[in-house]
Amino acid sequence: MGKLRVVLVPEERESVTVRVMVGTGSREESDQEAGSAHFLEHFVFRGTKKFPGMYDVTESVERVGGTTNAYTGQSEMGFWVKMDKGNLELAAKIVGQLITEPILPTEHFDKERRAILEELRIYEDRPNSKAAEECEKLLFGKTNMGRPIIGTIKSLNEMTVGELRKYFKKWFVAENMVVGVVGAYGKDEEVLEIIKKEFATLIDDNRKMPEKNKFVWDVQTEPRLKLTSRKNEQAAVVMAFRGIDMNDKRRWALELVNIVLGDGWISRLFKEVREERGWAYAIGSDVDQFSDAGCVLIGAGLSKINLNEAVKLITEISFGLAGDSKWQITAEELATAKDTYKGRLALSFDRPEEVLGSALEDTTFREKIYSPEEMIEKVEKVTLKEVQDIAKEIFKRENLSISVVGDYKKLDFKI
């Protein structure tokens, strides 16, 4: 539909969800613009051309029992409305208005700024959030990727409505958006007509998408450490290893490595750190990937007195995944990880919003939309050597960053 891409996912159910993904986030902001994408995510709900009142959008959703939300990441923003299937047109109208004709009212700007500053303080006060933020700064260095999505107190206080409108005009262009609909929406032709109507300004939008920032890793030769001293009862720890981007063909192998390492109750980290030693209640790992970068994250709330021992064990397990040690991934563990992946995939695709989200991400950042069958086929083909090779490339000292928030004067890790 012009430069606007559309993804339709038919599902027999009583509801319908309309969602838009915009291919911009905190990484596309200058230092002066820091926090603009996240601010917009909030501010568009303050009124649009067809829903001009401060509460018109949210009241229109809740009056029919629907739900709405939005989010901002480093590379993308998302807006969605979910309603009963009889209100498809209303859902499309609201989402269309949010991304094409928000008023961004000057009279409400300072109130929204104050609310966002309070949100920022919430994150600052949460040890795990603070540890994650500081770890990203270590991992990505002095780049936009290493800056908080919400912005900084300085950038938020200096932000103006005019600058926000410029950011909106620059990035909210048809070429940089994907519209998705999932649910019992009827015939494809009918929902496409609704999209043509409610997203009309984008259908005819020939503006060119701005060039996006390209991330390049800086030089790292040893682990990077950051301590934020606070009198907490626990040590909040986030560790990150430089990884691979979302289009790397080895990503399927890395997903399996992550399952073995820390993604679930049968993972190495959960068993060894929590179950066997009782050093943590919450511990786990995850893979985070972008179009040009990626990482493996490990997060834990650790016993204060066992911090050094726990970090030593976590790094030994991570480094040992590919090595000739007791932590090396075995053929049996690989087979189990494949079964785990397939089972989780089946459960996730039972949730239509997950199906749509996956399709929108593929459309925005990847070359194609992967079906569940294609994903399973990719995972089934992963060999033990491929798993060990990617583990060897990622889990090493010179790829590691560690952030700790806790009641310590200094860190003394032997890594």
Helices and strands as residue ranges (DSSP letters): E 5-10, E 15-22, G 26-28, H 36-43, G 44-46, H 56-62, E 67-72, E 77-84, G 85-87, H 88-100, H 106-125, H 127-140, G 144-146, H 153-158, H 161-171, G 174-176, E 177-183, H 188-198, H 200-203, E 224-229, E 234-242, H 251-261, H 268-269, I 270-275, E 280-289, E 294-303, G 304-306, H 307-320, H 331-348, H 352-365, H 372-380, H 384-394, G 397-399, E 400-406
